[in-house]
Amino acid sequence: MGPRGTRSVGNSLQVRAFRRFARKPWCYGAAKQVVDIMERRGWKPYQISAIRCVMDDFRQAYTGERPCIYTTAFVPTELVYGLGAVPFLPEVAAGYAAAFGFAYDALGAAESMWYSADLCSFHRAGVGAGKLGVLPRPSAVIATAHLCDGGKKSLHRMSKDAGCPFYLLDVPYDRSERGQKRLRDQVEHIAFDLPEKVPGISPEGMAEAIRVSNATLDDYLEVCALRQHSPSPWRGGEALNYVVMFLGAWGNPWLAEFYKDLASHIRGIIASGEYPCCSERHRLLWLNLRPYYKTGLLDYLELELETSVAFEEYNWPYWSELDPDDPFASVARKMLANFGWGPIERRLAAVDRMIDDYSIDGVVQFAQWGCRQSNGGASMLADHLKRRGIPFLNLGGDGVDVRNGSEAQAMTRLGAFVELIDAKKAR
C-alpha cells in the first residue's frame, strides 16, 4: 500500500459517474442536446465550437469509434489525425480533472503508486486518472523526448499498463539537416509501423491533415494579430483555458471553425469598444500555464487590478506553413521549431518577439510546481528582461494540485508587481 491506499481514492461522486457514463454513446447524444441549449441561451459561438470540438474527440476516444493515441503536449497532432486516430493528452485531462473537481482523486491514486509529490502534478494526475479507469483505453502511445522529461516517463508507464505499443520520438538538440532527417525518419517509421499493430490506422490521411492544419494556421494568425489591439479585446484568463485547443487539435477541421468564430468575436469587441478591461493599466505576457482548479487569481489581476494578460507563451504560433507533399518532414520541422527546445536564447528571442508584438509592460511566469523545463531558465529569463527594462515576476503555484498553491499569497505578489510597473511608468 502507498502513502494513501487505493481504497481511499477514486470513490468521489464525479469519478464514479465519469467511469459509468463516459464510454456510453448515448451520453454524448445527451451532451449534444445540452450544448444546443447552451447555444440558444446565448453562449458565444467560439465557446460552442470549442465544446463541440473537444466533445467530438472525447466521444470517438471513449467509445472506441476511432483508435485513441495518447501523446504528450509537444507531439504535433497532425500526425495522429493523419493516421486516422484521435489524440488524447493525459496532461490535458489532468487540467480538466482540476477544473471539474476530481484532481484530488487522481493525485491520490498516483501517490498510492508511490509517485513523488515533487513531480509535475499534470503528469501525476494523468497517471492517477489512468489508474482510476477514467481515461479512454489507448491503442498506442506516442511521446517525445524534447521539452518535458516527465511526459515521456508517465506515458511509458501508461502504455505498459494498457499493453499497447509505445513510440518515443528522440528529437535532436540541433536544427541541422542531418538532425531533421533523423527525426523525419522516426516519424515515418511510426506512420508505417503502427498500421501493422493497430487496426484502423493508416498514413493515407497525412497530407489532408497537413492541409487542414495550414488552413487553421491562417485563421489563428488573424486571431493573434487582432489580440495586438490595445485595450486587450480578449481576456488572457480565458485564453489560458483554451491552450488545450492550441496544444491538442491541429489537423482537426473543428479547430479552424473555433478560430474563425473567435476572430469574429474579437472583431466585434473591437468594433463595439466593449473591452473586458476598459481602463487597461498595463499589459502582461504570461509564461507557462495557469491554475486550472477554481481560483479568482486571473479575475483579480484583470478585473480588479485592471491589468490585462495580453498574450500567453503557450498560445504563440512558432511554426510556419507545413508541406502536405512531405508530411513526415513537416511534422519533424514543426517539432524542431519549438522555441522551448535547444539553447535558452531561442526562448528569450521568442519572449522578445511577443513583448514587441503585444506592447508588453511586464512578464509573469507561472512557476508550475515540478516543471523543470520552464522553471530551469527562470534566472536567465529574469536577467534578460532586466537588461531590457521589463519587470518580471516568477509566480510560484500549481496548475492541478491546490495543496501546492496559495491564492492569497499569489494575489499579494501580483498586486505588488502591478505597483512596481506603476512606479516604473511614473519614473
PAKOL-962155 format. One record per residue (C-alpha): x, y, z; residue in one letter; residue number from 0; chain. Coordinates in steps of 0.25 Angstrom, whole numbers. Example, Ala and Ser with C-alpha at 12.3 -4.5 7.8 and 13.67 -1.06 7.14 Angstrom:
<nodes>
x: 49; y: -18; z: 31; res: A; n: 0; chain: A
x: 55; y: -4; z: 29; res: S; n: 1; chain: A
</nodes>
This chain:
<nodes>
x: 0; y: 0; z: 0; res: M; n: 0; chain: A
x: 5; y: 14; z: -3; res: G; n: 1; chain: A
x: 4; y: 26; z: 6; res: P; n: 2; chain: A
x: -11; y: 27; z: 2; res: R; n: 3; chain: A
x: -17; y: 13; z: -1; res: G; n: 4; chain: A
x: -25; y: 12; z: -13; res: T; n: 5; chain: A
x: -37; y: 9; z: -5; res: R; n: 6; chain: A
x: -37; y: 24; z: 0; res: S; n: 7; chain: A
x: -37; y: 30; z: -14; res: V; n: 8; chain: A
x: -45; y: 29; z: -27; res: G; n: 9; chain: A
x: -59; y: 28; z: -19; res: N; n: 10; chain: A
x: -64; y: 42; z: -21; res: S; n: 11; chain: A
x: -77; y: 44; z: -28; res: L; n: 12; chain: A
x: -70; y: 51; z: -40; res: Q; n: 13; chain: A
x: -61; y: 39; z: -42; res: V; n: 14; chain: A
x: -72; y: 29; z: -41; res: R; n: 15; chain: A
x: -81; y: 36; z: -50; res: A; n: 16; chain: A
x: -70; y: 38; z: -61; res: F; n: 17; chain: A
x: -66; y: 23; z: -60; res: R; n: 18; chain: A
x: -80; y: 19; z: -62; res: R; n: 19; chain: A
x: -84; y: 28; z: -73; res: F; n: 20; chain: A
x: -72; y: 33; z: -81; res: A; n: 21; chain: A
x: -72; y: 21; z: -90; res: R; n: 22; chain: A
x: -87; y: 20; z: -94; res: K; n: 23; chain: A
x: -90; y: 26; z: -107; res: P; n: 24; chain: A
x: -104; y: 31; z: -103; res: W; n: 25; chain: A
x: -97; y: 40; z: -93; res: C; n: 26; chain: A
x: -91; y: 48; z: -104; res: Y; n: 27; chain: A
x: -104; y: 50; z: -111; res: G; n: 28; chain: A
x: -110; y: 55; z: -98; res: A; n: 29; chain: A
x: -98; y: 65; z: -96; res: A; n: 30; chain: A
x: -100; y: 70; z: -111; res: K; n: 31; chain: A
x: -114; y: 74; z: -107; res: Q; n: 32; chain: A
x: -109; y: 81; z: -95; res: V; n: 33; chain: A
x: -99; y: 89; z: -104; res: V; n: 34; chain: A
x: -110; y: 92; z: -113; res: D; n: 35; chain: A
x: -118; y: 98; z: -101; res: I; n: 36; chain: A
x: -105; y: 106; z: -97; res: M; n: 37; chain: A
x: -104; y: 111; z: -111; res: E; n: 38; chain: A
x: -119; y: 116; z: -111; res: R; n: 39; chain: A
x: -117; y: 123; z: -97; res: R; n: 40; chain: A
x: -106; y: 132; z: -103; res: G; n: 41; chain: A
x: -93; y: 125; z: -101; res: W; n: 42; chain: A
x: -83; y: 131; z: -111; res: K; n: 43; chain: A
x: -81; y: 123; z: -124; res: P; n: 44; chain: A
x: -66; y: 121; z: -121; res: Y; n: 45; chain: A
x: -69; y: 115; z: -108; res: Q; n: 46; chain: A
x: -79; y: 106; z: -114; res: I; n: 47; chain: A
x: -69; y: 102; z: -125; res: S; n: 48; chain: A
x: -59; y: 98; z: -114; res: A; n: 49; chain: A
x: -68; y: 90; z: -107; res: I; n: 50; chain: A
x: -73; y: 82; z: -119; res: R; n: 51; chain: A
x: -58; y: 80; z: -124; res: C; n: 52; chain: A
x: -54; y: 74; z: -110; res: V; n: 53; chain: A
x: -67; y: 66; z: -109; res: M; n: 54; chain: A
x: -65; y: 60; z: -122; res: D; n: 55; chain: A
x: -51; y: 55; z: -120; res: D; n: 56; chain: A
x: -55; y: 50; z: -106; res: F; n: 57; chain: A
x: -67; y: 42; z: -112; res: R; n: 58; chain: A
x: -58; y: 36; z: -122; res: Q; n: 59; chain: A
x: -47; y: 33; z: -112; res: A; n: 60; chain: A
x: -56; y: 27; z: -101; res: Y; n: 61; chain: A
x: -66; y: 19; z: -109; res: T; n: 62; chain: A
x: -55; y: 13; z: -118; res: G; n: 63; chain: A
x: -61; y: 19; z: -130; res: E; n: 64; chain: A
x: -46; y: 22; z: -135; res: R; n: 65; chain: A
x: -33; y: 17; z: -129; res: P; n: 66; chain: A
x: -28; y: 26; z: -118; res: C; n: 67; chain: A
x: -14; y: 30; z: -117; res: I; n: 68; chain: A
x: -8; y: 36; z: -105; res: Y; n: 69; chain: A
x: 2; y: 47; z: -107; res: T; n: 70; chain: A
x: 10; y: 58; z: -100; res: T; n: 71; chain: A
x: 7; y: 73; z: -102; res: A; n: 72; chain: A
x: 18; y: 75; z: -112; res: F; n: 73; chain: A
x: 15; y: 63; z: -121; res: V; n: 74; chain: A
x: 9; y: 70; z: -134; res: P; n: 75; chain: A
x: -6; y: 65; z: -134; res: T; n: 76; chain: A
x: -5; y: 65; z: -149; res: E; n: 77; chain: A
x: 2; y: 52; z: -148; res: L; n: 78; chain: A
x: -9; y: 46; z: -140; res: V; n: 79; chain: A
x: -21; y: 51; z: -148; res: Y; n: 80; chain: A
x: -14; y: 48; z: -161; res: G; n: 81; chain: A
x: -13; y: 33; z: -157; res: L; n: 82; chain: A
x: -28; y: 33; z: -155; res: G; n: 83; chain: A
x: -27; y: 33; z: -140; res: A; n: 84; chain: A
x: -31; y: 43; z: -129; res: V; n: 85; chain: A
x: -21; y: 49; z: -120; res: P; n: 86; chain: A
x: -23; y: 49; z: -105; res: F; n: 87; chain: A
x: -13; y: 57; z: -95; res: L; n: 88; chain: A
x: -14; y: 51; z: -81; res: P; n: 89; chain: A
x: -7; y: 64; z: -76; res: E; n: 90; chain: A
x: -19; y: 72; z: -82; res: V; n: 91; chain: A
x: -28; y: 62; z: -76; res: A; n: 92; chain: A
x: -22; y: 66; z: -62; res: A; n: 93; chain: A
x: -26; y: 80; z: -65; res: G; n: 94; chain: A
x: -40; y: 76; z: -67; res: Y; n: 95; chain: A
x: -39; y: 68; z: -54; res: A; n: 96; chain: A
x: -35; y: 80; z: -47; res: A; n: 97; chain: A
x: -46; y: 89; z: -53; res: A; n: 98; chain: A
x: -57; y: 79; z: -50; res: F; n: 99; chain: A
x: -53; y: 75; z: -36; res: G; n: 100; chain: A
x: -47; y: 61; z: -36; res: F; n: 101; chain: A
x: -32; y: 64; z: -37; res: A; n: 102; chain: A
x: -31; y: 60; z: -22; res: Y; n: 103; chain: A
x: -35; y: 46; z: -26; res: D; n: 104; chain: A
x: -25; y: 45; z: -38; res: A; n: 105; chain: A
x: -14; y: 51; z: -30; res: L; n: 106; chain: A
x: -17; y: 42; z: -18; res: G; n: 107; chain: A
x: -17; y: 30; z: -27; res: A; n: 108; chain: A
x: -3; y: 34; z: -33; res: A; n: 109; chain: A
x: 2; y: 36; z: -18; res: E; n: 110; chain: A
x: -3; y: 22; z: -15; res: S; n: 111; chain: A
x: 6; y: 17; z: -26; res: M; n: 112; chain: A
x: 18; y: 24; z: -19; res: W; n: 113; chain: A
x: 19; y: 35; z: -29; res: Y; n: 114; chain: A
x: 26; y: 47; z: -22; res: S; n: 115; chain: A
x: 19; y: 59; z: -19; res: A; n: 116; chain: A
x: 30; y: 68; z: -25; res: D; n: 117; chain: A
x: 27; y: 63; z: -39; res: L; n: 118; chain: A
x: 19; y: 71; z: -48; res: C; n: 119; chain: A
x: 4; y: 70; z: -44; res: S; n: 120; chain: A
x: -1; y: 70; z: -58; res: F; n: 121; chain: A
x: 6; y: 56; z: -61; res: H; n: 122; chain: A
x: 4; y: 51; z: -47; res: R; n: 123; chain: A
x: -11; y: 54; z: -48; res: A; n: 124; chain: A
x: -11; y: 48; z: -62; res: G; n: 125; chain: A
x: -5; y: 35; z: -57; res: V; n: 126; chain: A
x: -14; y: 35; z: -45; res: G; n: 127; chain: A
x: -26; y: 37; z: -55; res: A; n: 128; chain: A
x: -22; y: 25; z: -63; res: G; n: 129; chain: A
x: -21; y: 16; z: -50; res: K; n: 130; chain: A
x: -35; y: 20; z: -46; res: L; n: 131; chain: A
x: -40; y: 16; z: -60; res: G; n: 132; chain: A
x: -46; y: 30; z: -64; res: V; n: 133; chain: A
x: -37; y: 31; z: -77; res: L; n: 134; chain: A
x: -40; y: 24; z: -90; res: P; n: 135; chain: A
x: -32; y: 12; z: -94; res: R; n: 136; chain: A
x: -21; y: 15; z: -103; res: P; n: 137; chain: A
x: -18; y: 7; z: -115; res: S; n: 138; chain: A
x: -4; y: 13; z: -115; res: A; n: 139; chain: A
x: 5; y: 24; z: -109; res: V; n: 140; chain: A
x: 14; y: 34; z: -116; res: I; n: 141; chain: A
x: 23; y: 42; z: -107; res: A; n: 142; chain: A
x: 34; y: 52; z: -110; res: T; n: 143; chain: A
x: 48; y: 53; z: -103; res: A; n: 144; chain: A
x: 48; y: 68; z: -104; res: H; n: 145; chain: A
x: 44; y: 79; z: -95; res: L; n: 146; chain: A
x: 37; y: 71; z: -84; res: C; n: 147; chain: A
x: 44; y: 59; z: -77; res: D; n: 148; chain: A
x: 32; y: 55; z: -68; res: G; n: 149; chain: A
x: 23; y: 53; z: -80; res: G; n: 150; chain: A
x: 30; y: 42; z: -87; res: K; n: 151; chain: A
x: 32; y: 35; z: -74; res: K; n: 152; chain: A
x: 18; y: 36; z: -70; res: S; n: 153; chain: A
x: 13; y: 32; z: -83; res: L; n: 154; chain: A
x: 22; y: 20; z: -84; res: H; n: 155; chain: A
x: 16; y: 15; z: -71; res: R; n: 156; chain: A
x: 2; y: 17; z: -77; res: M; n: 157; chain: A
x: 6; y: 9; z: -89; res: S; n: 158; chain: A
x: 11; y: -3; z: -80; res: K; n: 159; chain: A
x: -2; y: -3; z: -72; res: D; n: 160; chain: A
x: -10; y: -3; z: -85; res: A; n: 161; chain: A
x: -1; y: -13; z: -92; res: G; n: 162; chain: A
x: -1; y: -4; z: -105; res: C; n: 163; chain: A
x: 11; y: 0; z: -114; res: P; n: 164; chain: A
x: 20; y: 11; z: -109; res: F; n: 165; chain: A
x: 28; y: 21; z: -118; res: Y; n: 166; chain: A
x: 38; y: 31; z: -114; res: L; n: 167; chain: A
x: 42; y: 42; z: -123; res: L; n: 168; chain: A
x: 56; y: 45; z: -120; res: D; n: 169; chain: A
x: 57; y: 60; z: -124; res: V; n: 170; chain: A
x: 71; y: 65; z: -128; res: P; n: 171; chain: A
x: 76; y: 77; z: -120; res: Y; n: 172; chain: A
x: 81; y: 84; z: -132; res: D; n: 173; chain: A
x: 73; y: 88; z: -145; res: R; n: 174; chain: A
x: 83; y: 83; z: -155; res: S; n: 175; chain: A
x: 78; y: 76; z: -168; res: E; n: 176; chain: A
x: 84; y: 63; z: -162; res: R; n: 177; chain: A
x: 76; y: 65; z: -149; res: G; n: 178; chain: A
x: 63; y: 68; z: -157; res: Q; n: 179; chain: A
x: 65; y: 56; z: -166; res: K; n: 180; chain: A
x: 67; y: 47; z: -154; res: R; n: 181; chain: A
x: 54; y: 52; z: -147; res: L; n: 182; chain: A
x: 47; y: 51; z: -161; res: R; n: 183; chain: A
x: 51; y: 36; z: -162; res: D; n: 184; chain: A
x: 46; y: 33; z: -148; res: Q; n: 185; chain: A
x: 32; y: 40; z: -151; res: V; n: 186; chain: A
x: 31; y: 32; z: -164; res: E; n: 187; chain: A
x: 35; y: 19; z: -156; res: H; n: 188; chain: A
x: 23; y: 21; z: -147; res: I; n: 189; chain: A
x: 14; y: 24; z: -158; res: A; n: 190; chain: A
x: 17; y: 11; z: -165; res: F; n: 191; chain: A
x: 19; y: 2; z: -153; res: D; n: 192; chain: A
x: 6; y: 6; z: -145; res: L; n: 193; chain: A
x: -3; y: 0; z: -156; res: P; n: 194; chain: A
x: 3; y: -13; z: -154; res: E; n: 195; chain: A
x: 0; y: -13; z: -140; res: K; n: 196; chain: A
x: -13; y: -5; z: -139; res: V; n: 197; chain: A
x: -26; y: -8; z: -147; res: P; n: 198; chain: A
x: -32; y: 5; z: -154; res: G; n: 199; chain: A
x: -18; y: 12; z: -154; res: I; n: 200; chain: A
x: -13; y: 17; z: -168; res: S; n: 201; chain: A
x: -4; y: 28; z: -172; res: P; n: 202; chain: A
x: -12; y: 32; z: -184; res: E; n: 203; chain: A
x: -19; y: 44; z: -177; res: G; n: 204; chain: A
x: -6; y: 51; z: -174; res: M; n: 205; chain: A
x: -6; y: 60; z: -186; res: A; n: 206; chain: A
x: -20; y: 64; z: -183; res: E; n: 207; chain: A
x: -17; y: 67; z: -168; res: A; n: 208; chain: A
x: -6; y: 76; z: -172; res: I; n: 209; chain: A
x: -15; y: 84; z: -182; res: R; n: 210; chain: A
x: -25; y: 85; z: -171; res: V; n: 211; chain: A
x: -14; y: 90; z: -161; res: S; n: 212; chain: A
x: -9; y: 100; z: -171; res: N; n: 213; chain: A
x: -23; y: 106; z: -173; res: A; n: 214; chain: A
x: -25; y: 106; z: -158; res: T; n: 215; chain: A
x: -12; y: 114; z: -156; res: L; n: 216; chain: A
x: -17; y: 125; z: -165; res: D; n: 217; chain: A
x: -29; y: 127; z: -157; res: D; n: 218; chain: A
x: -21; y: 126; z: -144; res: Y; n: 219; chain: A
x: -11; y: 137; z: -149; res: L; n: 220; chain: A
x: -23; y: 146; z: -151; res: E; n: 221; chain: A
x: -27; y: 144; z: -136; res: V; n: 222; chain: A
x: -12; y: 147; z: -132; res: C; n: 223; chain: A
x: -12; y: 160; z: -140; res: A; n: 224; chain: A
x: -25; y: 164; z: -134; res: L; n: 225; chain: A
x: -20; y: 162; z: -120; res: R; n: 226; chain: A
x: -9; y: 172; z: -122; res: Q; n: 227; chain: A
x: -20; y: 183; z: -121; res: H; n: 228; chain: A
x: -20; y: 191; z: -108; res: S; n: 229; chain: A
x: -28; y: 191; z: -99; res: P; n: 230; chain: A
x: -28; y: 175; z: -100; res: S; n: 231; chain: A
x: -40; y: 170; z: -107; res: P; n: 232; chain: A
x: -40; y: 156; z: -101; res: W; n: 233; chain: A
x: -37; y: 153; z: -86; res: R; n: 234; chain: A
x: -24; y: 145; z: -85; res: G; n: 235; chain: A
x: -30; y: 137; z: -73; res: G; n: 236; chain: A
x: -40; y: 131; z: -83; res: E; n: 237; chain: A
x: -29; y: 130; z: -94; res: A; n: 238; chain: A
x: -21; y: 121; z: -84; res: L; n: 239; chain: A
x: -33; y: 112; z: -83; res: N; n: 240; chain: A
x: -33; y: 110; z: -98; res: Y; n: 241; chain: A
x: -18; y: 105; z: -98; res: V; n: 242; chain: A
x: -24; y: 91; z: -99; res: V; n: 243; chain: A
x: -29; y: 95; z: -113; res: M; n: 244; chain: A
x: -15; y: 100; z: -117; res: F; n: 245; chain: A
x: -8; y: 88; z: -112; res: L; n: 246; chain: A
x: -17; y: 77; z: -116; res: G; n: 247; chain: A
x: -25; y: 79; z: -128; res: A; n: 248; chain: A
x: -17; y: 83; z: -140; res: W; n: 249; chain: A
x: -21; y: 75; z: -152; res: G; n: 250; chain: A
x: -36; y: 74; z: -147; res: N; n: 251; chain: A
x: -45; y: 83; z: -156; res: P; n: 252; chain: A
x: -53; y: 87; z: -144; res: W; n: 253; chain: A
x: -41; y: 95; z: -139; res: L; n: 254; chain: A
x: -42; y: 105; z: -151; res: A; n: 255; chain: A
x: -56; y: 107; z: -148; res: E; n: 256; chain: A
x: -53; y: 110; z: -134; res: F; n: 257; chain: A
x: -42; y: 121; z: -138; res: Y; n: 258; chain: A
x: -52; y: 127; z: -149; res: K; n: 259; chain: A
x: -62; y: 129; z: -138; res: D; n: 260; chain: A
x: -52; y: 134; z: -128; res: L; n: 261; chain: A
x: -47; y: 144; z: -139; res: A; n: 262; chain: A
x: -61; y: 149; z: -142; res: S; n: 263; chain: A
x: -64; y: 151; z: -127; res: H; n: 264; chain: A
x: -51; y: 159; z: -125; res: I; n: 265; chain: A
x: -54; y: 168; z: -137; res: R; n: 266; chain: A
x: -68; y: 170; z: -131; res: G; n: 267; chain: A
x: -61; y: 174; z: -117; res: I; n: 268; chain: A
x: -52; y: 184; z: -124; res: I; n: 269; chain: A
x: -64; y: 190; z: -133; res: A; n: 270; chain: A
x: -73; y: 192; z: -120; res: S; n: 271; chain: A
x: -62; y: 196; z: -111; res: G; n: 272; chain: A
x: -67; y: 187; z: -100; res: E; n: 273; chain: A
x: -54; y: 183; z: -95; res: Y; n: 274; chain: A
x: -52; y: 173; z: -84; res: P; n: 275; chain: A
x: -43; y: 182; z: -77; res: C; n: 276; chain: A
x: -47; y: 196; z: -82; res: C; n: 277; chain: A
x: -37; y: 204; z: -72; res: S; n: 278; chain: A
x: -25; y: 196; z: -76; res: E; n: 279; chain: A
x: -14; y: 200; z: -67; res: R; n: 280; chain: A
x: -3; y: 190; z: -72; res: H; n: 281; chain: A
x: -1; y: 179; z: -82; res: R; n: 282; chain: A
x: 5; y: 166; z: -77; res: L; n: 283; chain: A
x: 11; y: 154; z: -84; res: L; n: 284; chain: A
x: 8; y: 141; z: -77; res: W; n: 285; chain: A
x: 18; y: 129; z: -78; res: L; n: 286; chain: A
x: 15; y: 115; z: -76; res: N; n: 287; chain: A
x: 1; y: 111; z: -71; res: L; n: 288; chain: A
x: -9; y: 115; z: -60; res: R; n: 289; chain: A
x: -16; y: 108; z: -48; res: P; n: 290; chain: A
x: -28; y: 100; z: -54; res: Y; n: 291; chain: A
x: -35; y: 98; z: -41; res: Y; n: 292; chain: A
x: -45; y: 108; z: -36; res: K; n: 293; chain: A
x: -38; y: 121; z: -33; res: T; n: 294; chain: A
x: -40; y: 136; z: -34; res: G; n: 295; chain: A
x: -26; y: 139; z: -38; res: L; n: 296; chain: A
x: -27; y: 143; z: -52; res: L; n: 297; chain: A
x: -40; y: 151; z: -49; res: D; n: 298; chain: A
x: -33; y: 159; z: -38; res: Y; n: 299; chain: A
x: -22; y: 162; z: -48; res: L; n: 300; chain: A
x: -30; y: 166; z: -60; res: E; n: 301; chain: A
x: -43; y: 172; z: -53; res: L; n: 302; chain: A
x: -39; y: 178; z: -40; res: E; n: 303; chain: A
x: -24; y: 182; z: -43; res: L; n: 304; chain: A
x: -29; y: 185; z: -58; res: E; n: 305; chain: A
x: -16; y: 179; z: -63; res: T; n: 306; chain: A
x: -19; y: 170; z: -76; res: S; n: 307; chain: A
x: -12; y: 157; z: -79; res: V; n: 308; chain: A
x: -10; y: 162; z: -94; res: A; n: 309; chain: A
x: -3; y: 149; z: -99; res: F; n: 310; chain: A
x: 2; y: 135; z: -94; res: E; n: 311; chain: A
x: 14; y: 128; z: -97; res: E; n: 312; chain: A
x: 7; y: 114; z: -99; res: Y; n: 313; chain: A
x: -2; y: 121; z: -110; res: N; n: 314; chain: A
x: 9; y: 126; z: -118; res: W; n: 315; chain: A
x: 9; y: 120; z: -133; res: P; n: 316; chain: A
x: 24; y: 117; z: -134; res: Y; n: 317; chain: A
x: 24; y: 109; z: -147; res: W; n: 318; chain: A
x: 22; y: 113; z: -162; res: S; n: 319; chain: A
x: 13; y: 106; z: -172; res: E; n: 320; chain: A
x: 15; y: 91; z: -174; res: L; n: 321; chain: A
x: 17; y: 84; z: -187; res: D; n: 322; chain: A
x: 6; y: 73; z: -190; res: P; n: 323; chain: A
x: 14; y: 67; z: -200; res: D; n: 324; chain: A
x: 25; y: 63; z: -190; res: D; n: 325; chain: A
x: 16; y: 61; z: -177; res: P; n: 326; chain: A
x: 27; y: 54; z: -169; res: F; n: 327; chain: A
x: 37; y: 65; z: -171; res: A; n: 328; chain: A
x: 27; y: 75; z: -168; res: S; n: 329; chain: A
x: 24; y: 68; z: -154; res: V; n: 330; chain: A
x: 39; y: 68; z: -151; res: A; n: 331; chain: A
x: 41; y: 82; z: -155; res: R; n: 332; chain: A
x: 29; y: 86; z: -146; res: K; n: 333; chain: A
x: 35; y: 79; z: -134; res: M; n: 334; chain: A
x: 49; y: 85; z: -136; res: L; n: 335; chain: A
x: 43; y: 99; z: -138; res: A; n: 336; chain: A
x: 38; y: 99; z: -123; res: N; n: 337; chain: A
x: 45; y: 111; z: -117; res: F; n: 338; chain: A
x: 46; y: 104; z: -103; res: G; n: 339; chain: A
x: 55; y: 93; z: -109; res: W; n: 340; chain: A
x: 70; y: 96; z: -110; res: G; n: 341; chain: A
x: 79; y: 107; z: -105; res: P; n: 342; chain: A
x: 71; y: 117; z: -95; res: I; n: 343; chain: A
x: 74; y: 128; z: -106; res: E; n: 344; chain: A
x: 63; y: 122; z: -114; res: R; n: 345; chain: A
x: 52; y: 124; z: -103; res: R; n: 346; chain: A
x: 58; y: 138; z: -100; res: L; n: 347; chain: A
x: 56; y: 142; z: -114; res: A; n: 348; chain: A
x: 42; y: 137; z: -115; res: A; n: 349; chain: A
x: 39; y: 145; z: -102; res: V; n: 350; chain: A
x: 45; y: 157; z: -108; res: D; n: 351; chain: A
x: 36; y: 156; z: -120; res: R; n: 352; chain: A
x: 24; y: 154; z: -112; res: M; n: 353; chain: A
x: 27; y: 166; z: -104; res: I; n: 354; chain: A
x: 29; y: 175; z: -116; res: D; n: 355; chain: A
x: 17; y: 170; z: -123; res: D; n: 356; chain: A
x: 7; y: 171; z: -112; res: Y; n: 357; chain: A
x: 13; y: 184; z: -105; res: S; n: 358; chain: A
x: 16; y: 177; z: -92; res: I; n: 359; chain: A
x: 19; y: 185; z: -79; res: D; n: 360; chain: A
x: 22; y: 173; z: -71; res: G; n: 361; chain: A
x: 25; y: 158; z: -71; res: V; n: 362; chain: A
x: 19; y: 147; z: -62; res: V; n: 363; chain: A
x: 24; y: 133; z: -62; res: Q; n: 364; chain: A
x: 15; y: 123; z: -54; res: F; n: 365; chain: A
x: 25; y: 114; z: -48; res: A; n: 366; chain: A
x: 17; y: 101; z: -48; res: Q; n: 367; chain: A
x: 22; y: 92; z: -37; res: W; n: 368; chain: A
x: 31; y: 81; z: -43; res: G; n: 369; chain: A
x: 32; y: 87; z: -56; res: C; n: 370; chain: A
x: 47; y: 86; z: -59; res: R; n: 371; chain: A
x: 46; y: 91; z: -73; res: Q; n: 372; chain: A
x: 41; y: 105; z: -71; res: S; n: 373; chain: A
x: 46; y: 108; z: -57; res: N; n: 374; chain: A
x: 60; y: 104; z: -60; res: G; n: 375; chain: A
x: 62; y: 116; z: -68; res: G; n: 376; chain: A
x: 56; y: 126; z: -59; res: A; n: 377; chain: A
x: 68; y: 133; z: -54; res: S; n: 378; chain: A
x: 74; y: 135; z: -68; res: M; n: 379; chain: A
x: 60; y: 140; z: -73; res: L; n: 380; chain: A
x: 60; y: 150; z: -61; res: A; n: 381; chain: A
x: 74; y: 155; z: -65; res: D; n: 382; chain: A
x: 70; y: 156; z: -79; res: H; n: 383; chain: A
x: 57; y: 164; z: -76; res: L; n: 384; chain: A
x: 64; y: 173; z: -66; res: K; n: 385; chain: A
x: 74; y: 177; z: -77; res: R; n: 386; chain: A
x: 62; y: 181; z: -86; res: R; n: 387; chain: A
x: 56; y: 189; z: -74; res: G; n: 388; chain: A
x: 44; y: 179; z: -74; res: I; n: 389; chain: A
x: 38; y: 176; z: -60; res: P; n: 390; chain: A
x: 38; y: 161; z: -57; res: F; n: 391; chain: A
x: 30; y: 152; z: -47; res: L; n: 392; chain: A
x: 33; y: 137; z: -45; res: N; n: 393; chain: A
x: 20; y: 134; z: -38; res: L; n: 394; chain: A
x: 20; y: 120; z: -31; res: G; n: 395; chain: A
x: 8; y: 111; z: -32; res: G; n: 396; chain: A
x: 2; y: 98; z: -37; res: D; n: 397; chain: A
x: -7; y: 96; z: -49; res: G; n: 398; chain: A
x: -14; y: 84; z: -43; res: V; n: 399; chain: A
x: -11; y: 82; z: -28; res: D; n: 400; chain: A
x: -17; y: 92; z: -20; res: V; n: 401; chain: A
x: -9; y: 88; z: -8; res: R; n: 402; chain: A
x: 4; y: 94; z: -15; res: N; n: 403; chain: A
x: -2; y: 108; z: -17; res: G; n: 404; chain: A
x: -7; y: 119; z: -8; res: S; n: 405; chain: A
x: -17; y: 128; z: -15; res: E; n: 406; chain: A
x: -15; y: 139; z: -5; res: A; n: 407; chain: A
x: 0; y: 139; z: -6; res: Q; n: 408; chain: A
x: -1; y: 139; z: -21; res: A; n: 409; chain: A
x: -11; y: 151; z: -21; res: M; n: 410; chain: A
x: -2; y: 159; z: -11; res: T; n: 411; chain: A
x: 10; y: 157; z: -21; res: R; n: 412; chain: A
x: 2; y: 161; z: -33; res: L; n: 413; chain: A
x: -3; y: 173; z: -26; res: G; n: 414; chain: A
x: 12; y: 177; z: -22; res: A; n: 415; chain: A
x: 16; y: 174; z: -37; res: F; n: 416; chain: A
x: 6; y: 183; z: -43; res: V; n: 417; chain: A
x: 10; y: 194; z: -33; res: E; n: 418; chain: A
x: 24; y: 192; z: -38; res: L; n: 419; chain: A
x: 20; y: 194; z: -52; res: I; n: 420; chain: A
x: 12; y: 207; z: -48; res: D; n: 421; chain: A
x: 25; y: 212; z: -41; res: A; n: 422; chain: A
x: 33; y: 209; z: -53; res: K; n: 423; chain: A
x: 24; y: 216; z: -62; res: K; n: 424; chain: A
x: 23; y: 228; z: -53; res: A; n: 425; chain: A
x: 38; y: 229; z: -53; res: R; n: 426; chain: A
</nodes>
